[in-house]
Amino acid sequence: MKILQPPGWAAPRGYVNGVAAPGTPVFVAGQIGWNGQCQWESDDLVAQVRQALLNVRAVLAEAGARPEHVVRMTWYLVDRREYLARAKEIGAVYRDVIGSYAVAMTAVQVAALIEERAKVEIEVTAVLP
């Protein structure tokens, strides 16, 4: 995997600007904070982030992929302010579940997610070498 960082650009914090990776792409649909039986265990944002990331890992495993194969993530959040206020907790959960891999990330606030209790949805692209 090659990190794409244009010369003279400031280094991003917590993500990378781009990634080039040869191999087999794996696309993971948006995962939300309910468990594998589509049951909610928490309405807390950080707990939902943890569960969504665990769901991502489970889907990746079905393709023989691991978190270090992830090259892109898109996060959809219903509350930008809560996300920013809890960024340290979310970062700790991310490192615990995914690791500290170089990933091209996008995070956007949305008006709502399809599942009413969902506070976050995370979709992922991975590349198997």
Summary of the structure (lengths in Angstrom):
residues: 129
radius of gyration: 14.5
end to end distance: 8.7
largest distance: 47.3
contacts: 361
relative contact order: 0.28
helix: 29%
strand: 30%
